[in-house]
């Protein structure tokens, strides 16, 4: 007998289930790996990487200062990845995140901006991120542009504007209250302030994604935008909010990068878009939309950052590092496809 069902949280209309082959029930064909399995798998990968680091460079890799460095380096791209997770889950993409980080960082470190001190730098970085996110959202949600094209245009424009502002030069930060956040005296119980900000963004992102209507609507839009619209949800407004959220995360990441580097450069955020997308994918977020996980994305960031750190400590070529990252991405996508087919 044919049944009808609606996947929970996706907002898709009831559709007939395909006949289930003998000996295989529908319960044995989940739409992807369970969240706990994905999380445990990524934790297992991290454990292996830590073990490798402990064997190859025990004194350097397992030192407190190196672990602090790994978490600090993960903080900037991690904040960007949280915003990217929401966008990809909705069925979109944002290729401009790296360029937005660059633009926000150089705009916030101009001489005129630094005259307003800590508050001026922070406000400018966040405002520029939100402004770029607003433009992306309006073009995609209300202008009908494909996300790939709209964010690619923003990528080119933001990079060009960042280069024009700096004239190709590095802008040194002279505001002591900003620079002080990067020194060890500012650490809280041995934890760098940048890591605390990353943890706070992750927590807020998790709550927003898993415990609010906003998160459920994001999944619904990615699962079936037309059905979501027919259910009475304003899909265009939701998409606008998502790109605003991505821009906000870019603005916060730009400020963290300013603290970390002590300067603003037009080359900041190079390839951040690829790293954020890759981290989200290996974390379990579907590139086609309809499913995402903030925790998985953050673990993906930690995996990539740990790999980078291991390669640096072992003096291995960056080319090999990129090959390893590429292999991990391919493996993650293959696992997703296999799980979705229920093989």
Secondary structure, DSSP 4 states (H G I P E B T S, - for coil): ---EE--TTT-PPPEEPPPPPTT--GGGS-SS--HHHHHHHHHHHHHHHHHHHHHHSHHHHTSHHHHHHHHHHHHHHHHHHHHHHHHHHTT---TTHHHHHHHHHHHTTSHHHHTTHHHHHHHHHHHHHHHHHHHHHIIIIIS---HHHHHHHHHHHHHHHHHHHHTT--EE---HHHHGGGSGGG-BTTB-HHHHHHHHHHHHHHHHHHSSHHHHHHHHHHH-HHHHHHTT--HHHHHHHHHHHHHHHHHHHHHHHHHHHSEE-TTTTTTHHHHHHHHHHHTT--TTSS---HHHHHHHHHHHHHHHHHHHHTT--HHHHHHHHHHHHHHHHHHHHHHHHT-
